[in-house]
Amino acid sequence: MAVRIDSIFLLWILLFRSVLCQYFYPNQTDIETTFPFLIDVTTEELETGLEQGFFTSVDLVNTYIARILEVNSTLNVVTELNPDALSIAAELDAERSNGMTRGPLHGMPILIKGNIGTADKMSTTAGSFALLGATLPQDSGIAAKLRAAGVIILGKTNLSQWANFRSNNSTNGWSAYGGQTFGAYYPQQDPSGSSSGSGVASSLGLALATLGSETSGSILSPSEVNNLVGIKPTVGLTSRALVIPISERQDTIGPMARTVRDAAYLLQAVAGKDPNDNYTLAQPFDTPPDYVGACNYSSLRGKRIGIPRNVITEEEGDAPVLAAFESAIQTIRRAGAAIVDNVNITAYALDQYLNGNSSIIVLEADFLSDLPKNYLSKLVTNPNNVHDLADVSNFTHSYPPEDYPDRDTAVWDDALALGFDNTSPQFWAAYQNNLQIAGPQGILGVLANNSLDALILPTDFSAGLPALVGTPVVTVPLGFYPANTTVVRNRRGTLVETAPNIPFGLSFLGPAWSEASLIGYAYAFEQRTNIRNQVQPYLVPNVELAEVISKTRVGRRFVAKKQ
């Protein structure tokens, strides 16, 4: 009899949903307008839906969690779900009902990289069991800004362990704590790193957008291969306080989103000064520029855009990328920009960039100092008693789930053998060389000497020099590898690095604090090309807002009817 009653109720629910949809949404277009598809949804579409009461932040959290659970066993994207996300969403819904919103991201779920500290029930591990169970006295500066903006921190994403600063033979997107993340544009796709999970999560609409961190390429590269817009900000535009560090001179936190405008909204929320990160106090403004307002279709008109060709070191398989880059140059020219070609860095800078060792010396010496000083010493609880790099290395060597020695600790071994940290004159010499090869003899010299507004490069060649001087880069989708592309695997044979439909990007590079200009140029290019939508991932979550809302709301009526 119970089965019969359940069947009758099920038929009643289906009939009720059909009548409801026909009454409120007489055609499919209306349904899609009210409940947008989350793989494409924008900040403004979600804000409109929340303001109009079509759905709530609780609905968004339930839907995004369902989408994460649908794909996470296959792609290993998210390592932590915030157990308080629903209660936080309910509080933010109540604020909205009472006429109060904290900004355009009020009630929006965002995922953050697993090295960004939070003082809540989630772990901050950088993908290592060494930090599991460790707690912080307060939120990181970034997390605090997100909460102040009304953002729901939905969870944390997997990353290349220790932000790709442990091994010489590991894989992008692998961590002991989170396993192996895969991209969604080809089976077993290399997601790049180190913000691997953030890239895949944003590309699939597992949150409105995500945050990543970059020392050299860790936002730009996973944004590129996951068909995203990524903003690597000037070092000091966003706080690094209580973010697990590599280098205070190169680390920066930035957005990874599906559109330039969405990335700008998220950057607007997290940019600004933080007394706990003295680099942010060097910002030349008291209030950050209007990054959303910088999204102007005409931004390229009258600008001088340079191409440092000798930075593009072509390798086998790059032909589709370079062909798309040449096409992009013509698009930028048609948008009203003057293209200044072959504005190259000096021969000394190029040789040092490709063959020198000052860049790794700076990272190793900074890591030796910054990890204990800026993070480990701040922990309230430290269950594994790791207080410096030597302790972390010893734990990793002795704890089997860390997969040592199959995945080595060569980066740490070199750092520990360096013999000095970032207080040494030897360090200072290496750092000054970095500033020279990327500054006057590098991209900053090219910009200044040729009166350029920005540089452009294929994203694969764009990260290294800006990393050395802490300057900003914005990447946007440029194209996809064609159907006849030969599949290339990584050296372990576990990930696909190149294959049909894997995306690649175009980067805009500028001087320090030029994010608003770069965002404008990227937006003007994006709006003229709309490349992102030309190829869809091979694996896409099926759960959508409409389904979750219909279940939860009909379910409440069902319970009330039984009572």
C-alpha positions as CSV (number, residue, x, y, z in Angstrom):
1,M,0.0,0.0,0.0
2,A,2.9,2.4,0.8
3,V,4.3,1.9,-2.7
4,R,0.9,2.8,-4.2
5,I,0.5,5.9,-2.1
6,D,4.1,7.0,-3.1
7,S,3.2,6.5,-6.7
8,I,0.1,8.6,-6.4
9,F,1.9,11.4,-4.7
10,L,4.7,11.2,-7.3
11,L,2.1,11.6,-10.1
12,W,0.6,14.5,-8.2
13,I,3.9,16.2,-7.8
14,L,4.7,15.8,-11.5
15,L,1.3,17.2,-12.5
16,F,1.7,20.1,-10.1
17,R,5.2,20.9,-11.5
18,S,3.8,20.8,-15.0
19,V,0.9,23.2,-14.2
20,L,3.2,25.5,-12.3
21,C,5.7,25.7,-15.1
22,Q,3.0,26.3,-17.7
23,Y,1.4,29.0,-15.6
24,F,4.6,30.9,-14.7
25,Y,6.9,29.9,-17.5
26,P,4.8,29.4,-20.7
27,N,7.8,28.6,-22.8
28,Q,11.3,27.2,-22.4
29,T,13.0,30.5,-22.9
30,D,11.2,31.9,-19.8
31,I,12.4,28.9,-17.7
32,E,16.0,29.5,-18.8
33,T,15.8,33.2,-18.1
34,T,14.5,32.7,-14.6
35,F,16.8,29.7,-13.8
36,P,20.0,30.3,-15.9
37,F,22.3,27.4,-16.7
38,L,25.1,27.6,-14.2
39,I,27.9,26.7,-16.6
40,D,27.3,30.1,-18.3
41,V,25.6,32.2,-15.6
42,T,27.1,35.6,-14.8
43,T,27.2,37.7,-11.6
44,E,24.6,40.0,-12.9
45,E,22.2,37.2,-13.9
46,L,22.5,35.7,-10.4
47,E,22.1,39.1,-8.8
48,T,18.9,39.8,-10.8
49,G,17.5,36.4,-9.9
50,L,18.2,36.9,-6.2
51,E,16.7,40.4,-6.3
52,Q,13.6,39.3,-8.1
53,G,13.1,36.4,-5.7
54,F,13.3,33.8,-8.5
55,F,15.7,31.8,-6.2
56,T,17.6,32.3,-3.0
57,S,21.2,32.0,-1.9
58,V,20.2,28.8,-0.1
59,D,19.0,27.5,-3.5
60,L,22.3,28.4,-5.0
61,V,24.3,26.6,-2.3
62,N,22.1,23.5,-2.6
63,T,22.5,23.4,-6.4
64,Y,26.2,24.1,-6.5
65,I,26.8,21.3,-3.9
66,A,24.8,18.9,-6.0
67,R,26.9,19.8,-9.0
68,I,30.1,19.3,-7.1
69,L,29.0,15.9,-5.8
70,E,27.9,14.9,-9.4
71,V,31.4,15.3,-10.9
72,N,33.8,15.2,-7.9
73,S,34.4,11.5,-7.9
74,T,35.6,11.7,-11.5
75,L,37.5,14.9,-11.5
76,N,38.6,15.4,-7.8
77,V,38.1,19.2,-7.9
78,V,36.9,20.1,-4.4
79,T,38.5,18.9,-1.2
80,E,36.4,20.8,1.4
81,L,32.8,21.8,1.5
82,N,31.9,24.4,4.1
83,P,29.5,22.8,6.6
84,D,28.2,26.2,7.4
85,A,27.5,27.3,3.9
86,L,23.7,26.7,4.1
87,S,23.4,28.6,7.4
88,I,25.5,31.5,6.0
89,A,23.3,31.5,2.9
90,A,20.2,31.7,5.0
91,E,21.6,34.7,7.0
92,L,22.5,36.5,3.7
93,D,19.0,35.8,2.3
94,A,17.5,37.3,5.5
95,E,19.7,40.4,5.0
96,R,18.5,40.7,1.4
97,S,14.9,40.3,2.5
98,N,15.4,43.1,5.0
99,G,16.7,45.4,2.2
100,M,20.4,45.1,3.0
101,T,23.0,43.8,0.6
102,R,26.8,44.1,1.1
103,G,27.5,44.5,-2.6
104,P,27.0,42.8,-6.0
105,L,28.4,39.5,-4.7
106,H,26.0,39.3,-1.8
107,G,24.9,35.7,-1.3
108,M,27.1,34.4,-4.2
109,P,28.9,31.0,-3.6
110,I,32.6,31.1,-4.4
111,L,35.2,28.4,-4.1
112,I,38.8,29.2,-3.0
113,K,42.1,27.4,-3.4
114,G,43.1,25.1,-0.6
115,N,46.1,27.3,0.5
116,I,43.9,30.2,1.4
117,G,43.4,30.3,5.2
118,T,40.0,30.3,6.9
119,A,39.2,30.3,10.6
120,D,36.2,28.0,10.3
121,K,35.4,24.3,10.1
122,M,37.3,23.8,6.9
123,S,41.0,22.7,6.7
124,T,43.7,24.7,5.0
125,T,46.3,22.2,3.9
126,A,48.0,23.2,0.6
127,G,47.2,19.6,-0.2
128,S,49.4,18.1,2.6
129,F,48.5,16.0,5.5
130,A,51.2,17.9,7.4
131,L,48.7,20.7,8.0
132,L,45.5,18.7,8.4
133,G,43.9,19.7,11.7
134,A,46.0,22.9,12.0
135,T,43.9,26.0,12.9
136,L,44.3,29.7,12.4
137,P,43.6,32.6,14.8
138,Q,41.5,34.4,12.2
139,D,40.6,34.4,8.5
140,S,43.1,35.2,5.9
141,G,42.9,38.8,4.6
142,I,41.3,37.4,1.4
143,A,38.7,35.4,3.2
144,A,37.8,38.3,5.4
145,K,37.2,40.5,2.4
146,L,35.1,37.9,0.8
147,R,32.9,37.6,3.8
148,A,32.6,41.4,4.1
149,A,31.4,41.5,0.5
150,G,28.6,38.9,1.3
151,V,30.3,36.1,-0.5
152,I,29.5,32.5,0.7
153,I,32.8,30.6,0.8
154,L,31.4,27.3,-0.5
155,G,34.5,25.2,-0.1
156,K,38.1,24.7,-1.0
157,T,39.6,23.4,-4.2
158,N,42.4,20.9,-4.8
159,L,45.8,22.2,-5.9
160,S,49.2,21.0,-7.0
161,Q,50.6,20.2,-3.6
162,W,52.3,23.1,-1.9
163,A,51.4,25.2,-4.9
164,N,53.7,23.1,-7.1
165,F,56.7,23.8,-4.8
166,R,57.7,20.4,-3.6
167,S,58.6,18.0,-6.4
168,N,60.4,17.8,-9.7
169,N,58.5,14.7,-10.7
170,S,54.9,15.1,-9.5
171,T,51.9,16.1,-11.6
172,N,49.8,19.2,-12.0
173,G,46.7,19.0,-9.8
174,W,48.0,16.2,-7.5
175,S,48.1,16.5,-3.8
176,A,48.3,13.9,-1.1
177,Y,45.2,15.3,0.6
178,G,43.1,15.8,-2.5
179,G,44.3,13.2,-5.0
180,Q,44.6,13.9,-8.7
181,T,42.4,16.6,-10.3
182,F,41.6,16.3,-14.0
183,G,40.4,18.9,-16.5
184,A,37.1,18.5,-18.2
185,Y,37.9,19.2,-21.8
186,Y,39.4,15.8,-22.5
187,P,39.4,12.6,-20.5
188,Q,42.3,12.6,-18.0
189,Q,43.2,16.2,-19.1
190,D,46.1,17.8,-17.3
191,P,44.4,20.6,-15.4
192,S,47.6,22.6,-15.1
193,G,48.5,24.1,-11.8
194,S,48.9,25.0,-9.2
195,S,45.3,26.4,-9.0
196,S,44.1,23.2,-10.6
197,G,40.8,22.6,-8.8
198,S,39.9,26.3,-9.0
199,G,40.3,26.2,-12.8
200,V,38.2,23.1,-13.3
201,A,35.5,24.2,-10.8
202,S,35.0,27.6,-12.4
203,S,35.0,26.1,-15.9
204,L,32.2,23.7,-15.0
205,G,30.1,26.1,-13.0
206,L,30.6,24.5,-9.6
207,A,30.5,28.0,-8.1
208,L,30.0,31.4,-9.6
209,A,33.8,31.8,-9.8
210,T,36.9,30.8,-7.9
211,L,40.1,32.2,-6.4
212,G,43.5,31.0,-7.2
213,S,47.0,32.0,-6.2
214,E,50.0,32.6,-8.4
215,T,53.8,32.7,-7.8
216,S,54.6,32.1,-11.5
217,G,51.8,30.9,-13.7
218,S,49.5,29.2,-11.2
219,I,46.5,31.3,-12.1
220,L,47.3,32.0,-15.7
221,S,48.1,28.4,-16.8
222,P,45.1,26.6,-15.3
223,S,42.8,29.5,-16.5
224,E,44.2,29.0,-20.0
225,V,43.6,25.2,-20.2
226,N,40.2,25.4,-18.5
227,N,38.9,28.0,-20.9
228,L,38.7,30.8,-18.3
229,V,39.5,34.4,-17.7
230,G,42.3,34.6,-15.1
231,I,43.6,37.8,-13.4
232,K,47.1,37.6,-11.9
233,P,47.2,40.9,-9.9
234,T,50.1,43.1,-9.1
235,V,51.9,41.7,-6.0
236,G,50.3,43.7,-3.2
237,L,46.9,44.4,-4.8
238,T,45.4,41.5,-2.8
239,S,46.4,40.4,0.6
240,R,48.5,37.3,1.2
241,A,48.1,37.3,5.0
242,L,47.5,33.8,6.2
243,V,47.7,32.3,2.8
244,I,50.3,29.5,2.8
245,P,53.2,31.2,1.1
246,I,56.0,30.5,-1.3
247,S,57.5,33.9,-1.9
248,E,56.4,37.3,-0.5
249,R,57.9,38.9,-3.6
250,Q,55.9,36.9,-6.1
251,D,52.8,35.5,-4.4
252,T,49.5,37.0,-5.4
253,I,45.8,36.0,-5.2
254,G,43.3,36.5,-8.0
255,P,40.1,35.5,-9.7
256,M,39.4,32.7,-12.2
257,A,36.0,33.2,-13.9
258,R,34.2,32.5,-17.1
259,T,34.0,36.1,-18.2
260,V,36.1,39.2,-17.8
261,R,33.3,41.0,-16.1
262,D,32.8,38.3,-13.5
263,A,36.5,38.2,-12.8
264,A,36.4,42.0,-12.4
265,Y,33.6,41.7,-9.9
266,L,35.6,39.2,-7.8
267,L,38.8,41.3,-8.0
268,Q,36.9,44.3,-6.8
269,A,35.8,42.4,-3.8
270,V,39.2,41.2,-2.7
271,A,41.5,44.1,-3.8
272,G,42.7,46.6,-1.2
273,K,45.0,47.3,1.7
274,D,45.5,44.9,4.6
275,P,47.6,46.0,7.6
276,N,48.6,42.3,8.0
277,D,50.4,42.4,4.6
278,N,52.7,45.3,4.2
279,Y,53.0,44.8,0.5
280,T,49.4,46.0,0.1
281,L,50.3,49.3,1.9
282,A,52.3,50.2,-1.2
283,Q,49.1,50.5,-3.3
284,P,49.1,54.0,-5.0
285,F,45.4,54.5,-4.2
286,D,43.3,54.4,-1.0
287,T,40.4,52.8,-2.9
288,P,41.1,50.4,-5.7
289,P,40.0,51.5,-9.2
290,D,36.6,50.5,-10.7
291,Y,37.5,47.2,-12.3
292,V,33.9,46.4,-13.3
293,G,33.6,49.9,-14.9
294,A,36.7,49.2,-16.9
295,C,34.8,46.6,-18.9
296,N,34.4,48.8,-22.0
297,Y,34.0,47.6,-25.6
298,S,36.1,50.4,-26.9
299,S,39.0,50.0,-24.5
300,L,41.5,49.1,-27.2
301,R,40.8,52.1,-29.4
302,G,43.9,54.3,-29.7
303,K,46.1,52.0,-27.5
304,R,49.6,50.9,-28.4
305,I,50.0,47.2,-27.9
306,G,53.4,45.6,-28.2
307,I,54.6,42.0,-29.0
308,P,57.9,40.9,-27.6
309,R,58.4,38.1,-30.2
310,N,61.7,36.8,-28.7
311,V,59.8,35.6,-25.6
312,I,57.8,33.2,-27.7
313,T,60.0,30.1,-27.8
314,E,58.1,27.8,-30.2
315,E,57.9,24.1,-29.5
316,E,56.4,21.2,-31.4
317,G,52.7,21.3,-31.3
318,D,52.5,25.1,-30.8
319,A,51.3,25.8,-34.4
320,P,47.5,26.0,-33.6
321,V,48.3,28.4,-30.7
322,L,50.5,30.7,-32.8
323,A,48.0,30.7,-35.7
324,A,45.3,31.8,-33.3
325,F,47.6,34.4,-31.8
326,E,48.2,35.9,-35.3
327,S,44.4,36.1,-35.8
328,A,44.0,37.7,-32.4
329,I,46.5,40.4,-33.4
330,Q,44.2,41.3,-36.3
331,T,41.2,41.4,-34.0
332,I,43.0,43.8,-31.7
333,R,44.1,46.0,-34.6
334,R,40.5,46.1,-35.9
335,A,39.4,47.2,-32.5
336,G,41.4,50.4,-33.0
337,A,44.7,49.5,-31.4
338,A,48.1,50.1,-32.9
339,I,50.2,47.0,-33.0
340,V,53.9,47.5,-32.3
341,D,55.7,44.2,-33.3
342,N,59.1,42.8,-32.4
343,V,59.6,45.0,-29.3
344,N,62.0,42.5,-27.8
345,I,63.7,42.1,-24.4
346,T,67.5,42.3,-24.4
347,A,69.7,39.3,-25.3
348,Y,71.0,39.3,-21.7
349,A,67.5,39.3,-20.2
350,L,66.4,36.5,-22.5
351,D,69.4,34.3,-21.7
352,Q,69.0,34.8,-18.0
353,Y,65.3,34.2,-18.2
354,L,65.8,30.9,-20.1
355,N,69.0,29.7,-18.6
356,G,69.7,31.6,-15.4
357,N,69.1,30.5,-11.8
358,S,68.3,33.7,-10.0
359,S,64.6,33.1,-10.2
360,I,64.7,29.7,-8.4
361,I,67.2,31.1,-5.8
362,V,64.7,33.8,-4.9
363,L,61.8,31.3,-4.5
364,E,63.8,28.9,-2.4
365,A,65.2,31.5,-0.1
366,D,61.8,33.2,0.3
367,F,60.1,29.9,1.0
368,L,62.7,29.0,3.7
369,S,61.9,32.3,5.5
370,D,58.2,32.9,4.6
371,L,56.7,29.5,5.4
372,P,57.6,29.6,9.1
373,K,57.5,33.4,9.6
374,N,54.2,34.2,7.7
375,Y,52.2,31.0,8.3
376,L,53.5,28.1,10.5
377,S,54.3,30.5,13.4
378,K,50.7,31.9,13.2
379,L,49.0,28.6,13.8
380,V,46.8,28.2,16.9
381,T,47.0,24.4,16.8
382,N,49.7,22.5,14.9
383,P,49.0,18.8,15.5
384,N,52.0,17.5,13.5
385,N,54.4,20.0,15.0
386,V,55.7,21.4,11.7
387,H,57.5,24.7,12.4
388,D,59.7,25.1,9.4
389,L,60.5,23.5,6.0
390,A,62.8,20.9,7.6
391,D,59.9,19.7,9.7
392,V,57.5,19.6,6.8
393,S,60.0,17.7,4.7
394,N,60.6,15.1,7.5
395,F,56.8,14.6,7.9
396,T,56.5,14.1,4.2
397,H,59.2,11.5,4.1
398,S,57.7,9.6,6.9
399,Y,54.0,9.7,6.2
400,P,53.1,7.1,3.5
401,P,50.1,8.9,2.0
402,E,52.4,11.8,1.0
403,D,53.6,9.4,-1.7
404,Y,57.3,9.8,-1.1
405,P,59.7,8.8,-2.6
406,D,57.7,8.1,-5.8
407,R,57.0,11.9,-5.7
408,D,60.2,13.4,-4.6
409,T,60.9,16.5,-2.5
410,A,63.7,17.8,-4.8
411,V,62.5,21.4,-4.6
412,W,62.7,21.4,-0.8
413,D,66.0,19.5,-0.8
414,D,67.6,22.2,-2.9
415,A,66.1,24.9,-0.7
416,L,67.4,23.3,2.5
417,A,70.8,22.9,0.8
418,L,70.9,26.5,-0.3
419,G,72.7,27.7,2.8
420,F,70.9,31.0,3.1
421,D,67.5,32.6,3.3
422,N,66.0,35.9,2.2
423,T,68.0,37.8,4.8
424,S,71.3,37.1,3.0
425,P,73.3,39.3,0.7
426,Q,73.5,36.3,-1.7
427,F,69.7,36.4,-1.9
428,W,69.7,40.1,-2.6
429,A,72.0,39.7,-5.5
430,A,69.7,37.1,-7.1
431,Y,66.6,39.3,-6.5
432,Q,68.2,42.3,-8.1
433,N,69.1,40.3,-11.1
434,N,65.4,39.2,-11.4
435,L,64.4,42.9,-11.3
436,Q,66.9,43.7,-14.0
437,I,66.0,41.0,-16.5
438,A,62.2,41.5,-16.2
439,G,62.4,45.2,-15.5
440,P,64.6,47.7,-17.5
441,Q,66.0,44.9,-19.8
442,G,62.7,43.0,-19.9
443,I,59.0,43.7,-20.2
444,L,59.0,47.0,-18.2
445,G,61.8,48.4,-20.4
446,V,59.9,47.3,-23.5
447,L,56.7,49.0,-22.2
448,A,58.5,52.3,-21.3
449,N,60.9,52.6,-24.2
450,N,58.2,52.1,-26.8
451,S,55.4,54.1,-25.1
452,L,53.2,51.0,-25.0
453,D,50.0,50.6,-23.1
454,A,50.3,46.8,-22.8
455,L,52.0,43.7,-24.3
456,I,50.3,40.6,-25.7
457,L,51.6,37.0,-25.7
458,P,50.1,33.5,-25.9
459,T,49.4,32.7,-22.3
460,D,51.8,29.8,-22.3
461,F,54.6,32.3,-22.7
462,S,53.3,35.1,-20.5
463,A,53.8,34.2,-16.8
464,G,57.5,34.1,-16.2
465,L,58.8,37.6,-16.6
466,P,55.8,39.3,-14.8
467,A,56.4,36.9,-12.0
468,L,59.9,38.2,-11.4
469,V,58.8,41.9,-11.0
470,G,55.3,41.2,-9.6
471,T,53.3,42.9,-12.4
472,P,49.8,42.0,-13.6
473,V,48.6,39.8,-16.4
474,V,45.1,39.0,-17.6
475,T,44.4,35.9,-19.7
476,V,41.3,35.3,-21.9
477,P,40.3,32.3,-24.0
478,L,42.0,32.3,-27.4
479,G,41.1,29.0,-29.0
480,F,41.2,25.2,-28.8
481,Y,43.4,22.5,-30.2
482,P,41.9,21.1,-33.4
483,A,40.4,17.7,-33.9
484,N,43.5,16.3,-35.6
485,T,45.8,17.1,-32.7
486,T,48.1,14.3,-31.6
487,V,47.4,13.3,-28.0
488,V,50.5,14.0,-25.8
489,R,50.7,12.6,-22.2
490,N,52.9,13.8,-19.4
491,R,56.1,12.0,-18.5
492,R,54.3,9.8,-15.9
493,G,51.7,8.9,-18.6
494,T,48.9,9.7,-16.2
495,L,47.6,13.0,-17.7
496,V,46.9,14.3,-21.2
497,E,48.7,17.6,-21.8
498,T,47.7,18.2,-25.4
499,A,44.7,16.8,-27.2
500,P,41.7,17.9,-29.3
501,N,39.5,20.6,-27.7
502,I,41.9,21.5,-24.9
503,P,41.8,25.3,-24.6
504,F,44.6,27.9,-24.8
505,G,44.7,31.6,-24.0
506,L,45.8,35.1,-24.8
507,S,47.4,37.3,-22.2
508,F,47.6,41.1,-21.8
509,L,50.6,42.3,-19.7
510,G,51.1,45.7,-18.2
511,P,53.1,47.6,-15.5
512,A,52.3,47.5,-11.8
513,W,48.8,48.5,-10.8
514,S,47.5,48.5,-14.4
515,E,44.7,45.9,-13.8
516,A,41.9,48.3,-14.8
517,S,43.5,48.9,-18.2
518,L,44.3,45.2,-18.8
519,I,40.7,44.2,-17.8
520,G,39.4,46.8,-20.4
521,Y,41.6,45.4,-23.2
522,A,40.7,41.8,-22.3
523,Y,37.0,42.6,-22.2
524,A,37.2,44.3,-25.6
525,F,38.9,41.2,-27.1
526,E,36.5,38.8,-25.4
527,Q,33.4,40.7,-26.6
528,R,34.6,40.6,-30.2
529,T,35.5,36.9,-30.2
530,N,33.3,35.0,-27.7
531,I,35.7,32.1,-28.0
532,R,34.7,30.4,-24.7
533,N,31.4,29.1,-26.0
534,Q,32.8,27.5,-29.1
535,V,33.7,24.2,-27.4
536,Q,32.0,22.6,-24.4
537,P,33.7,20.3,-21.8
538,Y,33.3,16.6,-22.4
539,L,31.9,16.3,-18.9
540,V,29.3,18.8,-17.6
541,P,27.1,18.6,-14.5
542,N,23.5,18.0,-15.2
543,V,22.0,19.4,-12.0
544,E,20.6,22.9,-12.5
545,L,18.8,25.5,-10.3
546,A,15.4,24.7,-11.8
547,E,15.6,21.0,-10.8
548,V,16.8,21.7,-7.2
549,I,14.3,24.4,-6.7
550,S,11.4,22.3,-7.9
551,K,12.4,19.4,-5.7
552,T,12.9,21.5,-2.5
553,R,9.8,23.7,-3.0
554,V,7.5,20.9,-4.1
555,G,8.9,18.8,-1.2
556,R,7.9,21.5,1.3
557,R,4.3,21.5,-0.1
558,F,4.3,17.7,0.0
559,V,5.3,17.7,3.7
560,A,2.7,20.3,4.5
561,K,0.0,18.4,2.7
562,K,0.7,15.2,4.7
563,Q,0.4,17.1,7.9
